Amino acid sequence: MSILIKNVILNKEKKDIFIKGNKIERISDNLNLKADDKIDGKEKKAILPGLINCHTHSAMSLLRGYADDLPLKDWLEKKIWPLEKKLSQDDIYFGTKLAILEMIKTGTTTFNDMYWRPEAAIKAIEEIGIRAVVGLVILDSNPFGSIKNVKNYSEIFKKRKFKNITFSIAPHSIYTVSKENLIWSKKFAQENNLLLHIHLSETKKEVDDCSKKYKIRPVEYLDRIGLLDKNTILAHTVWLSDKEIKILAKKKCQVVYNPCSNMKLASGFFPYEKLKKAGVNIAIGTDGAASNNSLDMLSEIKFASLLQKINPMGRLLSNGIDERKLTIAPAYDIFKSATENGAKALQINSGRIVQGKLADFILVDLNHICFNPGYNLYSDLVYACNGDCVSDVIVNGKVLMRDRVVKNESKIISEAKNRIYLKA
């Protein structure tokens, strides 16, 4: 399969791009190569790397709006977990499809997932064609999160050759997974060359409980038991000490900033500036649609930038605004966190539009009102736009959305709507 992309704007210049198989083979002027498919941007579309959602729970799209305005503990224990126990494999399949549809419509080409019944998610991912890292969940209190289950899934999935899917071991958190099972998770991940994906330091209570139980903070605890390295993806990481940030930098860990979820659940303020100065790779994720309500990464990166421009926890200096804050998390850096940094975290050969990279990219409509008058593309993307400016999505050399149309989108929405009404 080959695709010729004509007359698109790349770095302020008109370019043609030739896709062969699943890679970007050529970027040049006036390419006239034979191709199986062709898209003409007519100099009215810009090409950009696809957005990478580095932490989400895709099937929780079925729970969007179900349990809003609650603290995290009550949200999980009284609302989310009881309802999740009722979800069937088919529910998770259609919930994942709904999430994928939303992500494609808003420019996401890869997502890092953590949810039950991975076989249901895999079926949805394969049918639609998005790229994903599927987490094999460990959680002590749920039979679906048992070590036995993870071993069984791993053996089954090893026998299949996936085009767009890789896997991680996903222990839920330090407060839901025992020390022994955390250590097992890391050992299994290392033996099978898998990433490890875990929630960490999301709330102050989590930190306080860890300090009380182990006499050290969460990052120190994971470091002590050997979980931290470049293959470890830590979601949230809100409540970090300076010492913990130094550990994350030394161990080359990946952290995921989830601004909307952190705000909605009142979890706290992500220490972006300190992590960046320490050299920690910062990616961005939406979290699930139950704790954010949106999987739109363009909306997410606006919040990611703007939240950093106020003082932590809403405190102002005695003499007014700290003007240094205005320059924190500039548009291009935040866009890079949602693309190139995400690719680095997930160890995927994407995140930039250059020859040899995977053909995972989006086209945006420069006639959309958010791009006009058009001083700076990245400022417009981060501060003015949301996902409806995305016109076309290509993943692994396959067109998933053309002129904002995704195959079977009405059917996906209808099926998901019927299922959540039955369960709520």
Contacts in CASP RR format, 6 or more apart in sequence:
PFRMAT RR
TARGET T0000
AUTHOR 0000-0000-0000
METHOD contacts of the structure
MODEL  1
MSILIKNVILNKEKKDIFIKGNKIERISDNLNLKADDKIDGKEKKAILPG
LINCHTHSAMSLLRGYADDLPLKDWLEKKIWPLEKKLSQDDIYFGTKLAI
LEMIKTGTTTFNDMYWRPEAAIKAIEEIGIRAVVGLVILDSNPFGSIKNV
KNYSEIFKKRKFKNITFSIAPHSIYTVSKENLIWSKKFAQENNLLLHIHL
SETKKEVDDCSKKYKIRPVEYLDRIGLLDKNTILAHTVWLSDKEIKILAK
KKCQVVYNPCSNMKLASGFFPYEKLKKAGVNIAIGTDGAASNNSLDMLSE
IKFASLLQKINPMGRLLSNGIDERKLTIAPAYDIFKSATENGAKALQINS
GRIVQGKLADFILVDLNHICFNPGYNLYSDLVYACNGDCVSDVIVNGKVL
MRDRVVKNESKIISEAKNRIYLKA
1 21 0 8 1.000
1 36 0 8 1.000
1 37 0 8 1.000
1 397 0 8 1.000
1 398 0 8 1.000
2 18 0 8 1.000
2 19 0 8 1.000
2 20 0 8 1.000
2 21 0 8 1.000
2 33 0 8 1.000
2 34 0 8 1.000
2 35 0 8 1.000
2 36 0 8 1.000
2 37 0 8 1.000
3 18 0 8 1.000
3 19 0 8 1.000
3 35 0 8 1.000
3 36 0 8 1.000
3 37 0 8 1.000
3 38 0 8 1.000
3 39 0 8 1.000
3 359 0 8 1.000
3 394 0 8 1.000
3 397 0 8 1.000
3 399 0 8 1.000
4 16 0 8 1.000
4 17 0 8 1.000
4 18 0 8 1.000
4 19 0 8 1.000
4 31 0 8 1.000
4 33 0 8 1.000
4 35 0 8 1.000
4 37 0 8 1.000
4 38 0 8 1.000
4 39 0 8 1.000
5 16 0 8 1.000
5 17 0 8 1.000
5 18 0 8 1.000
5 19 0 8 1.000
5 38 0 8 1.000
5 39 0 8 1.000
5 41 0 8 1.000
5 47 0 8 1.000
5 363 0 8 1.000
6 16 0 8 1.000
6 31 0 8 1.000
6 38 0 8 1.000
6 39 0 8 1.000
6 40 0 8 1.000
6 41 0 8 1.000
7 14 0 8 1.000
7 16 0 8 1.000
7 40 0 8 1.000
7 41 0 8 1.000
7 42 0 8 1.000
7 43 0 8 1.000
8 14 0 8 1.000
8 15 0 8 1.000
8 16 0 8 1.000
8 17 0 8 1.000
8 41 0 8 1.000
8 43 0 8 1.000
8 45 0 8 1.000
8 46 0 8 1.000
8 47 0 8 1.000
8 363 0 8 1.000
9 15 0 8 1.000
9 43 0 8 1.000
9 45 0 8 1.000
9 46 0 8 1.000
9 47 0 8 1.000
9 366 0 8 1.000
10 17 0 8 1.000
10 27 0 8 1.000
10 46 0 8 1.000
10 47 0 8 1.000
10 353 0 8 1.000
12 377 0 8 1.000
14 29 0 8 1.000
14 43 0 8 1.000
15 27 0 8 1.000
15 28 0 8 1.000
15 29 0 8 1.000
15 47 0 8 1.000
16 26 0 8 1.000
16 27 0 8 1.000
16 28 0 8 1.000
16 29 0 8 1.000
16 30 0 8 1.000
16 31 0 8 1.000
17 24 0 8 1.000
17 26 0 8 1.000
17 27 0 8 1.000
17 31 0 8 1.000
17 47 0 8 1.000
17 353 0 8 1.000
18 24 0 8 1.000
18 25 0 8 1.000
18 26 0 8 1.000
18 27 0 8 1.000
18 28 0 8 1.000
18 31 0 8 1.000
18 33 0 8 1.000
18 35 0 8 1.000
19 25 0 8 1.000
19 35 0 8 1.000
19 359 0 8 1.000
19 394 0 8 1.000
19 397 0 8 1.000
21 359 0 8 1.000
21 397 0 8 1.000
22 163 0 8 1.000
22 358 0 8 1.000
22 359 0 8 1.000
22 396 0 8 1.000
22 397 0 8 1.000
23 356 0 8 1.000
23 357 0 8 1.000
23 358 0 8 1.000
23 359 0 8 1.000
23 397 0 8 1.000
24 353 0 8 1.000
24 354 0 8 1.000
24 355 0 8 1.000
24 356 0 8 1.000
24 357 0 8 1.000
24 358 0 8 1.000
24 359 0 8 1.000
24 361 0 8 1.000
25 355 0 8 1.000
25 356 0 8 1.000
26 33 0 8 1.000
26 355 0 8 1.000
27 353 0 8 1.000
27 354 0 8 1.000
27 355 0 8 1.000
37 399 0 8 1.000
39 363 0 8 1.000
39 392 0 8 1.000
39 399 0 8 1.000
39 402 0 8 1.000
41 363 0 8 1.000
44 365 0 8 1.000
44 366 0 8 1.000
44 367 0 8 1.000
45 363 0 8 1.000
45 364 0 8 1.000
45 365 0 8 1.000
45 366 0 8 1.000
45 391 0 8 1.000
45 392 0 8 1.000
46 363 0 8 1.000
46 364 0 8 1.000
46 366 0 8 1.000
46 377 0 8 1.000
47 353 0 8 1.000
47 361 0 8 1.000
47 362 0 8 1.000
47 363 0 8 1.000
48 339 0 8 1.000
48 353 0 8 1.000
48 361 0 8 1.000
48 362 0 8 1.000
48 363 0 8 1.000
48 364 0 8 1.000
48 381 0 8 1.000
49 109 0 8 1.000
49 339 0 8 1.000
49 340 0 8 1.000
49 343 0 8 1.000
49 350 0 8 1.000
49 351 0 8 1.000
49 352 0 8 1.000
49 353 0 8 1.000
49 360 0 8 1.000
49 361 0 8 1.000
49 362 0 8 1.000
50 107 0 8 1.000
50 108 0 8 1.000
50 109 0 8 1.000
50 110 0 8 1.000
50 339 0 8 1.000
50 350 0 8 1.000
50 351 0 8 1.000
50 360 0 8 1.000
50 361 0 8 1.000
50 362 0 8 1.000
50 393 0 8 1.000
51 106 0 8 1.000
51 107 0 8 1.000
51 108 0 8 1.000
51 109 0 8 1.000
51 297 0 8 1.000
51 298 0 8 1.000
51 338 0 8 1.000
51 339 0 8 1.000
51 362 0 8 1.000
52 108 0 8 1.000
52 109 0 8 1.000
52 110 0 8 1.000
52 111 0 8 1.000
52 112 0 8 1.000
52 283 0 8 1.000
52 297 0 8 1.000
52 338 0 8 1.000
52 339 0 8 1.000
52 342 0 8 1.000
52 343 0 8 1.000
52 345 0 8 1.000
52 346 0 8 1.000
52 348 0 8 1.000
52 350 0 8 1.000
52 351 0 8 1.000
53 103 0 8 1.000
53 108 0 8 1.000
53 110 0 8 1.000
53 111 0 8 1.000
53 112 0 8 1.000
53 284 0 8 1.000
53 285 0 8 1.000
53 286 0 8 1.000
53 295 0 8 1.000
53 297 0 8 1.000
54 111 0 8 1.000
54 112 0 8 1.000
54 233 0 8 1.000
54 235 0 8 1.000
54 254 0 8 1.000
54 256 0 8 1.000
54 283 0 8 1.000
54 284 0 8 1.000
54 285 0 8 1.000
54 342 0 8 1.000
54 345 0 8 1.000
54 346 0 8 1.000
55 112 0 8 1.000
55 114 0 8 1.000
55 197 0 8 1.000
55 233 0 8 1.000
55 235 0 8 1.000
55 236 0 8 1.000
55 256 0 8 1.000
55 258 0 8 1.000
55 283 0 8 1.000
55 285 0 8 1.000
55 286 0 8 1.000
55 287 0 8 1.000
56 99 0 8 1.000
56 111 0 8 1.000
56 112 0 8 1.000
56 113 0 8 1.000
56 114 0 8 1.000
56 285 0 8 1.000
56 286 0 8 1.000
56 287 0 8 1.000
56 288 0 8 1.000
56 295 0 8 1.000
57 113 0 8 1.000
57 114 0 8 1.000
57 115 0 8 1.000
57 287 0 8 1.000
57 288 0 8 1.000
57 290 0 8 1.000
58 95 0 8 1.000
58 96 0 8 1.000
58 99 0 8 1.000
58 100 0 8 1.000
58 111 0 8 1.000
58 113 0 8 1.000
58 115 0 8 1.000
58 121 0 8 1.000
58 288 0 8 1.000
59 87 0 8 1.000
59 91 0 8 1.000
59 92 0 8 1.000
59 95 0 8 1.000
59 96 0 8 1.000
59 99 0 8 1.000
59 115 0 8 1.000
59 116 0 8 1.000
59 120 0 8 1.000
59 121 0 8 1.000
60 80 0 8 1.000
60 99 0 8 1.000
60 115 0 8 1.000
60 288 0 8 1.000
60 289 0 8 1.000
60 290 0 8 1.000
60 291 0 8 1.000
61 95 0 8 1.000
61 96 0 8 1.000
61 98 0 8 1.000
61 99 0 8 1.000
61 102 0 8 1.000
61 288 0 8 1.000
61 289 0 8 1.000
61 295 0 8 1.000
61 416 0 8 1.000
62 87 0 8 1.000
62 91 0 8 1.000
62 94 0 8 1.000
62 95 0 8 1.000
62 98 0 8 1.000
62 416 0 8 1.000
62 419 0 8 1.000
62 420 0 8 1.000
62 423 0 8 1.000
63 80 0 8 1.000
63 83 0 8 1.000
63 84 0 8 1.000
63 289 0 8 1.000
63 290 0 8 1.000
63 420 0 8 1.000
64 289 0 8 1.000
64 290 0 8 1.000
64 293 0 8 1.000
65 290 0 8 1.000
65 293 0 8 1.000
66 79 0 8 1.000
66 80 0 8 1.000
66 83 0 8 1.000
66 290 0 8 1.000
66 420 0 8 1.000
66 424 0 8 1.000
67 75 0 8 1.000
67 79 0 8 1.000
67 80 0 8 1.000
67 83 0 8 1.000
67 290 0 8 1.000
68 264 0 8 1.000
68 293 0 8 1.000
70 78 0 8 1.000
70 79 0 8 1.000
71 265 0 8 1.000
71 266 0 8 1.000
72 202 0 8 1.000
72 203 0 8 1.000
72 265 0 8 1.000
72 267 0 8 1.000
73 205 0 8 1.000
75 265 0 8 1.000
75 291 0 8 1.000
80 290 0 8 1.000
83 423 0 8 1.000
83 424 0 8 1.000
84 116 0 8 1.000
86 423 0 8 1.000
87 116 0 8 1.000
87 423 0 8 1.000
89 117 0 8 1.000
89 119 0 8 1.000
89 120 0 8 1.000
90 120 0 8 1.000
90 419 0 8 1.000
91 419 0 8 1.000
91 423 0 8 1.000
92 115 0 8 1.000
92 116 0 8 1.000
92 117 0 8 1.000
92 120 0 8 1.000
92 121 0 8 1.000
93 120 0 8 1.000
93 121 0 8 1.000
93 123 0 8 1.000
93 124 0 8 1.000
94 124 0 8 1.000
94 412 0 8 1.000
94 415 0 8 1.000
94 416 0 8 1.000
94 419 0 8 1.000
95 124 0 8 1.000
95 416 0 8 1.000
95 419 0 8 1.000
96 113 0 8 1.000
96 115 0 8 1.000
96 120 0 8 1.000
96 121 0 8 1.000
96 124 0 8 1.000
96 125 0 8 1.000
97 124 0 8 1.000
97 127 0 8 1.000
97 128 0 8 1.000
97 412 0 8 1.000
97 415 0 8 1.000
97 416 0 8 1.000
98 412 0 8 1.000
98 413 0 8 1.000
98 416 0 8 1.000
99 111 0 8 1.000
99 289 0 8 1.000
99 295 0 8 1.000
100 111 0 8 1.000
100 124 0 8 1.000
100 125 0 8 1.000
100 128 0 8 1.000
100 130 0 8 1.000
101 128 0 8 1.000
101 406 0 8 1.000
101 409 0 8 1.000
101 412 0 8 1.000
101 413 0 8 1.000
102 289 0 8 1.000
102 294 0 8 1.000
102 295 0 8 1.000
102 296 0 8 1.000
103 111 0 8 1.000
103 130 0 8 1.000
103 295 0 8 1.000
103 297 0 8 1.000
104 128 0 8 1.000
104 130 0 8 1.000
104 393 0 8 1.000
104 400 0 8 1.000
104 401 0 8 1.000
104 406 0 8 1.000
105 387 0 8 1.000
105 388 0 8 1.000
105 390 0 8 1.000
105 401 0 8 1.000
105 404 0 8 1.000
105 406 0 8 1.000
105 409 0 8 1.000
106 295 0 8 1.000
106 296 0 8 1.000
106 297 0 8 1.000
106 298 0 8 1.000
106 299 0 8 1.000
106 386 0 8 1.000
106 387 0 8 1.000
106 388 0 8 1.000
106 390 0 8 1.000
107 297 0 8 1.000
107 298 0 8 1.000
107 362 0 8 1.000
107 387 0 8 1.000
107 390 0 8 1.000
107 393 0 8 1.000
108 130 0 8 1.000
108 295 0 8 1.000
108 297 0 8 1.000
109 130 0 8 1.000
109 131 0 8 1.000
109 350 0 8 1.000
109 360 0 8 1.000
109 361 0 8 1.000
109 362 0 8 1.000
109 393 0 8 1.000
109 394 0 8 1.000
109 395 0 8 1.000
110 130 0 8 1.000
110 131 0 8 1.000
110 132 0 8 1.000
110 133 0 8 1.000
110 342 0 8 1.000
110 343 0 8 1.000
110 346 0 8 1.000
110 348 0 8 1.000
110 350 0 8 1.000
110 360 0 8 1.000
110 395 0 8 1.000
111 130 0 8 1.000
111 131 0 8 1.000
111 132 0 8 1.000
111 133 0 8 1.000
112 132 0 8 1.000
112 133 0 8 1.000
112 135 0 8 1.000
112 168 0 8 1.000
112 197 0 8 1.000
112 233 0 8 1.000
112 256 0 8 1.000
112 285 0 8 1.000
112 345 0 8 1.000
112 346 0 8 1.000
113 121 0 8 1.000
113 132 0 8 1.000
113 133 0 8 1.000
113 134 0 8 1.000
113 135 0 8 1.000
114 135 0 8 1.000
114 137 0 8 1.000
114 168 0 8 1.000
114 170 0 8 1.000
114 172 0 8 1.000
114 197 0 8 1.000
115 121 0 8 1.000
115 135 0 8 1.000
115 137 0 8 1.000
116 137 0 8 1.000
116 142 0 8 1.000
116 144 0 8 1.000
116 145 0 8 1.000
117 144 0 8 1.000
118 134 0 8 1.000
118 135 0 8 1.000
118 136 0 8 1.000
118 137 0 8 1.000
118 153 0 8 1.000
118 157 0 8 1.000
119 153 0 8 1.000
119 156 0 8 1.000
121 132 0 8 1.000
121 134 0 8 1.000
122 134 0 8 1.000
122 157 0 8 1.000
122 162 0 8 1.000
122 165 0 8 1.000
125 132 0 8 1.000
125 134 0 8 1.000
125 164 0 8 1.000
125 165 0 8 1.000
126 162 0 8 1.000
126 164 0 8 1.000
126 165 0 8 1.000
128 400 0 8 1.000
128 407 0 8 1.000
129 163 0 8 1.000
129 164 0 8 1.000
129 395 0 8 1.000
129 396 0 8 1.000
129 398 0 8 1.000
129 400 0 8 1.000
130 164 0 8 1.000
130 395 0 8 1.000
130 400 0 8 1.000
131 164 0 8 1.000
131 165 0 8 1.000
131 348 0 8 1.000
131 350 0 8 1.000
131 358 0 8 1.000
131 360 0 8 1.000
131 395 0 8 1.000
131 396 0 8 1.000
132 164 0 8 1.000
132 165 0 8 1.000
132 166 0 8 1.000
133 165 0 8 1.000
133 166 0 8 1.000
133 167 0 8 1.000
133 168 0 8 1.000
133 195 0 8 1.000
133 197 0 8 1.000
133 346 0 8 1.000
134 165 0 8 1.000
134 166 0 8 1.000
134 167 0 8 1.000
134 168 0 8 1.000
135 167 0 8 1.000
135 168 0 8 1.000
135 169 0 8 1.000
135 170 0 8 1.000
135 197 0 8 1.000
136 149 0 8 1.000
136 150 0 8 1.000
136 153 0 8 1.000
136 154 0 8 1.000
136 167 0 8 1.000
136 168 0 8 1.000
136 169 0 8 1.000
136 170 0 8 1.000
137 144 0 8 1.000
137 145 0 8 1.000
137 150 0 8 1.000
137 170 0 8 1.000
137 171 0 8 1.000
137 172 0 8 1.000
138 145 0 8 1.000
138 146 0 8 1.000
138 147 0 8 1.000
138 150 0 8 1.000
138 169 0 8 1.000
138 170 0 8 1.000
138 171 0 8 1.000
138 172 0 8 1.000
138 177 0 8 1.000
138 181 0 8 1.000
138 182 0 8 1.000
138 185 0 8 1.000
139 145 0 8 1.000
139 171 0 8 1.000
139 172 0 8 1.000
139 176 0 8 1.000
139 177 0 8 1.000
140 176 0 8 1.000
140 177 0 8 1.000
140 178 0 8 1.000
140 181 0 8 1.000
141 176 0 8 1.000
143 149 0 8 1.000
147 181 0 8 1.000
147 184 0 8 1.000
150 169 0 8 1.000
150 188 0 8 1.000
151 188 0 8 1.000
154 167 0 8 1.000
154 188 0 8 1.000
154 192 0 8 1.000
157 167 0 8 1.000
163 396 0 8 1.000
164 395 0 8 1.000
164 396 0 8 1.000
166 194 0 8 1.000
166 195 0 8 1.000
166 346 0 8 1.000
166 348 0 8 1.000
167 194 0 8 1.000
167 195 0 8 1.000
168 189 0 8 1.000
168 194 0 8 1.000
168 195 0 8 1.000
168 196 0 8 1.000
168 197 0 8 1.000
168 233 0 8 1.000
169 185 0 8 1.000
169 186 0 8 1.000
169 188 0 8 1.000
169 189 0 8 1.000
169 194 0 8 1.000
169 195 0 8 1.000
169 196 0 8 1.000
169 197 0 8 1.000
170 196 0 8 1.000
170 197 0 8 1.000
170 198 0 8 1.000
171 177 0 8 1.000
171 181 0 8 1.000
171 182 0 8 1.000
171 185 0 8 1.000
171 196 0 8 1.000
171 198 0 8 1.000
172 198 0 8 1.000
172 199 0 8 1.000
173 198 0 8 1.000
173 199 0 8 1.000
173 200 0 8 1.000
173 202 0 8 1.000
173 206 0 8 1.000
174 182 0 8 1.000
174 198 0 8 1.000
174 200 0 8 1.000
174 206 0 8 1.000
174 210 0 8 1.000
174 218 0 8 1.000
174 221 0 8 1.000
174 222 0 8 1.000
175 206 0 8 1.000
175 209 0 8 1.000
175 210 0 8 1.000
177 185 0 8 1.000
179 225 0 8 1.000
182 222 0 8 1.000
182 225 0 8 1.000
182 227 0 8 1.000
183 225 0 8 1.000
183 226 0 8 1.000
183 227 0 8 1.000
185 196 0 8 1.000
185 227 0 8 1.000
186 196 0 8 1.000
186 225 0 8 1.000
186 226 0 8 1.000
186 227 0 8 1.000
188 194 0 8 1.000
189 195 0 8 1.000
189 196 0 8 1.000
189 231 0 8 1.000
190 231 0 8 1.000
194 231 0 8 1.000
195 231 0 8 1.000
195 232 0 8 1.000
195 233 0 8 1.000
195 346 0 8 1.000
195 347 0 8 1.000
196 227 0 8 1.000
196 231 0 8 1.000
196 232 0 8 1.000
196 233 0 8 1.000
197 233 0 8 1.000
197 235 0 8 1.000
198 222 0 8 1.000
198 227 0 8 1.000
198 232 0 8 1.000
198 233 0 8 1.000
198 234 0 8 1.000
198 235 0 8 1.000
199 234 0 8 1.000
199 235 0 8 1.000
199 236 0 8 1.000
200 206 0 8 1.000
200 218 0 8 1.000
200 219 0 8 1.000
200 222 0 8 1.000
200 234 0 8 1.000
200 235 0 8 1.000
200 236 0 8 1.000
200 237 0 8 1.000
201 207 0 8 1.000
201 217 0 8 1.000
201 218 0 8 1.000
201 219 0 8 1.000
201 234 0 8 1.000
201 236 0 8 1.000
201 237 0 8 1.000
201 238 0 8 1.000
201 239 0 8 1.000
201 240 0 8 1.000
201 244 0 8 1.000
202 235 0 8 1.000
202 236 0 8 1.000
202 237 0 8 1.000
202 238 0 8 1.000
202 239 0 8 1.000
202 262 0 8 1.000
202 267 0 8 1.000
203 238 0 8 1.000
203 239 0 8 1.000
203 265 0 8 1.000
203 267 0 8 1.000
203 268 0 8 1.000
204 239 0 8 1.000
204 268 0 8 1.000
206 218 0 8 1.000
206 239 0 8 1.000
207 217 0 8 1.000
207 218 0 8 1.000
207 239 0 8 1.000
210 216 0 8 1.000
210 217 0 8 1.000
210 218 0 8 1.000
210 221 0 8 1.000
211 217 0 8 1.000
214 221 0 8 1.000
216 224 0 8 1.000
217 241 0 8 1.000
217 243 0 8 1.000
217 244 0 8 1.000
218 239 0 8 1.000
218 244 0 8 1.000
219 228 0 8 1.000
219 237 0 8 1.000
219 240 0 8 1.000
219 241 0 8 1.000
219 244 0 8 1.000
219 247 0 8 1.000
219 248 0 8 1.000
220 243 0 8 1.000
220 244 0 8 1.000
220 247 0 8 1.000
222 228 0 8 1.000
222 232 0 8 1.000
223 247 0 8 1.000
223 251 0 8 1.000
228 247 0 8 1.000
228 248 0 8 1.000
228 251 0 8 1.000
228 253 0 8 1.000
229 251 0 8 1.000
229 252 0 8 1.000
229 253 0 8 1.000
230 251 0 8 1.000
230 252 0 8 1.000
230 253 0 8 1.000
230 254 0 8 1.000
231 347 0 8 1.000
232 251 0 8 1.000
232 253 0 8 1.000
232 254 0 8 1.000
233 253 0 8 1.000
233 254 0 8 1.000
233 255 0 8 1.000
233 256 0 8 1.000
233 283 0 8 1.000
233 345 0 8 1.000
233 346 0 8 1.000
234 248 0 8 1.000
234 253 0 8 1.000
234 254 0 8 1.000
234 255 0 8 1.000
234 256 0 8 1.000
235 255 0 8 1.000
235 256 0 8 1.000
235 258 0 8 1.000
235 285 0 8 1.000
235 287 0 8 1.000
236 256 0 8 1.000
236 258 0 8 1.000
236 261 0 8 1.000
236 262 0 8 1.000
236 267 0 8 1.000
236 270 0 8 1.000
237 248 0 8 1.000
237 255 0 8 1.000
237 256 0 8 1.000
237 270 0 8 1.000
237 271 0 8 1.000
237 275 0 8 1.000
238 262 0 8 1.000
238 267 0 8 1.000
238 268 0 8 1.000
238 269 0 8 1.000
238 270 0 8 1.000
238 271 0 8 1.000
239 268 0 8 1.000
240 248 0 8 1.000
240 271 0 8 1.000
240 274 0 8 1.000
240 275 0 8 1.000
242 274 0 8 1.000
245 271 0 8 1.000
245 274 0 8 1.000
245 275 0 8 1.000
245 278 0 8 1.000
245 280 0 8 1.000
246 278 0 8 1.000
248 255 0 8 1.000
248 275 0 8 1.000
248 278 0 8 1.000
248 280 0 8 1.000
249 278 0 8 1.000
249 279 0 8 1.000
249 280 0 8 1.000
252 281 0 8 1.000
253 280 0 8 1.000
253 281 0 8 1.000
254 281 0 8 1.000
254 283 0 8 1.000
254 342 0 8 1.000
254 344 0 8 1.000
254 345 0 8 1.000
255 275 0 8 1.000
255 280 0 8 1.000
255 281 0 8 1.000
255 282 0 8 1.000
255 283 0 8 1.000
256 282 0 8 1.000
256 283 0 8 1.000
256 284 0 8 1.000
256 285 0 8 1.000
256 345 0 8 1.000
257 270 0 8 1.000
257 272 0 8 1.000
257 282 0 8 1.000
257 283 0 8 1.000
257 284 0 8 1.000
257 285 0 8 1.000
257 304 0 8 1.000
257 337 0 8 1.000
258 270 0 8 1.000
258 284 0 8 1.000
258 285 0 8 1.000
258 286 0 8 1.000
258 287 0 8 1.000
258 292 0 8 1.000
259 270 0 8 1.000
259 284 0 8 1.000
259 300 0 8 1.000
259 303 0 8 1.000
259 304 0 8 1.000
259 307 0 8 1.000
260 286 0 8 1.000
260 287 0 8 1.000
260 292 0 8 1.000
260 293 0 8 1.000
260 294 0 8 1.000
260 299 0 8 1.000
260 300 0 8 1.000
260 303 0 8 1.000
261 267 0 8 1.000
261 286 0 8 1.000
261 287 0 8 1.000
261 288 0 8 1.000
261 291 0 8 1.000
261 292 0 8 1.000
262 268 0 8 1.000
262 269 0 8 1.000
262 270 0 8 1.000
263 303 0 8 1.000
263 307 0 8 1.000
264 291 0 8 1.000
264 292 0 8 1.000
264 293 0 8 1.000
265 291 0 8 1.000
268 313 0 8 1.000
269 307 0 8 1.000
269 312 0 8 1.000
269 313 0 8 1.000
270 307 0 8 1.000
270 308 0 8 1.000
271 312 0 8 1.000
272 282 0 8 1.000
272 304 0 8 1.000
272 308 0 8 1.000
272 328 0 8 1.000
272 329 0 8 1.000
273 308 0 8 1.000
273 328 0 8 1.000
273 329 0 8 1.000
275 282 0 8 1.000
276 282 0 8 1.000
276 333 0 8 1.000
281 341 0 8 1.000
281 342 0 8 1.000
281 344 0 8 1.000
281 345 0 8 1.000
282 337 0 8 1.000
282 341 0 8 1.000
283 337 0 8 1.000
283 338 0 8 1.000
283 341 0 8 1.000
283 342 0 8 1.000
283 344 0 8 1.000
283 345 0 8 1.000
283 346 0 8 1.000
284 297 0 8 1.000
284 300 0 8 1.000
284 301 0 8 1.000
284 304 0 8 1.000
284 334 0 8 1.000
284 337 0 8 1.000
284 338 0 8 1.000
284 341 0 8 1.000
284 342 0 8 1.000
285 297 0 8 1.000
285 300 0 8 1.000
285 338 0 8 1.000
286 292 0 8 1.000
286 294 0 8 1.000
286 295 0 8 1.000
286 296 0 8 1.000
286 297 0 8 1.000
286 300 0 8 1.000
288 295 0 8 1.000
289 295 0 8 1.000
292 300 0 8 1.000
294 300 0 8 1.000
296 386 0 8 1.000
296 387 0 8 1.000
297 338 0 8 1.000
297 387 0 8 1.000
298 381 0 8 1.000
298 382 0 8 1.000
298 385 0 8 1.000
298 386 0 8 1.000
298 387 0 8 1.000
298 389 0 8 1.000
298 390 0 8 1.000
299 386 0 8 1.000
299 387 0 8 1.000
300 338 0 8 1.000
301 334 0 8 1.000
301 335 0 8 1.000
301 337 0 8 1.000
301 338 0 8 1.000
301 381 0 8 1.000
301 382 0 8 1.000
302 382 0 8 1.000
302 383 0 8 1.000
302 386 0 8 1.000
304 329 0 8 1.000
304 334 0 8 1.000
304 337 0 8 1.000
304 338 0 8 1.000
305 329 0 8 1.000
305 330 0 8 1.000
305 331 0 8 1.000
305 334 0 8 1.000
305 382 0 8 1.000
305 383 0 8 1.000
306 383 0 8 1.000
308 325 0 8 1.000
308 328 0 8 1.000
308 329 0 8 1.000
309 325 0 8 1.000
309 326 0 8 1.000
309 328 0 8 1.000
309 329 0 8 1.000
310 325 0 8 1.000
311 317 0 8 1.000
311 322 0 8 1.000
311 325 0 8 1.000
316 322 0 8 1.000
331 376 0 8 1.000
331 378 0 8 1.000
331 379 0 8 1.000
331 381 0 8 1.000
331 382 0 8 1.000
331 383 0 8 1.000
332 378 0 8 1.000
334 382 0 8 1.000
335 378 0 8 1.000
335 381 0 8 1.000
335 382 0 8 1.000
339 351 0 8 1.000
339 352 0 8 1.000
340 351 0 8 1.000
340 352 0 8 1.000
342 348 0 8 1.000
342 351 0 8 1.000
343 349 0 8 1.000
343 350 0 8 1.000
343 351 0 8 1.000
343 352 0 8 1.000
348 358 0 8 1.000
348 360 0 8 1.000
349 356 0 8 1.000
349 357 0 8 1.000
349 358 0 8 1.000
350 357 0 8 1.000
350 358 0 8 1.000
350 360 0 8 1.000
351 357 0 8 1.000
351 360 0 8 1.000
353 361 0 8 1.000
358 396 0 8 1.000
358 397 0 8 1.000
359 394 0 8 1.000
359 395 0 8 1.000
359 396 0 8 1.000
359 397 0 8 1.000
360 394 0 8 1.000
360 395 0 8 1.000
360 396 0 8 1.000
360 397 0 8 1.000
361 394 0 8 1.000
362 390 0 8 1.000
362 392 0 8 1.000
362 393 0 8 1.000
362 394 0 8 1.000
363 390 0 8 1.000
363 391 0 8 1.000
363 392 0 8 1.000
363 393 0 8 1.000
364 371 0 8 1.000
364 381 0 8 1.000
364 385 0 8 1.000
364 389 0 8 1.000
364 390 0 8 1.000
364 391 0 8 1.000
365 371 0 8 1.000
365 389 0 8 1.000
365 390 0 8 1.000
365 391 0 8 1.000
368 385 0 8 1.000
368 388 0 8 1.000
368 389 0 8 1.000
370 380 0 8 1.000
370 384 0 8 1.000
370 385 0 8 1.000
370 386 0 8 1.000
370 389 0 8 1.000
371 377 0 8 1.000
371 380 0 8 1.000
371 384 0 8 1.000
371 385 0 8 1.000
371 389 0 8 1.000
374 380 0 8 1.000
381 389 0 8 1.000
388 404 0 8 1.000
390 401 0 8 1.000
390 404 0 8 1.000
391 401 0 8 1.000
391 403 0 8 1.000
391 404 0 8 1.000
392 399 0 8 1.000
392 401 0 8 1.000
392 402 0 8 1.000
392 403 0 8 1.000
393 399 0 8 1.000
393 400 0 8 1.000
393 401 0 8 1.000
394 400 0 8 1.000
400 406 0 8 1.000
END
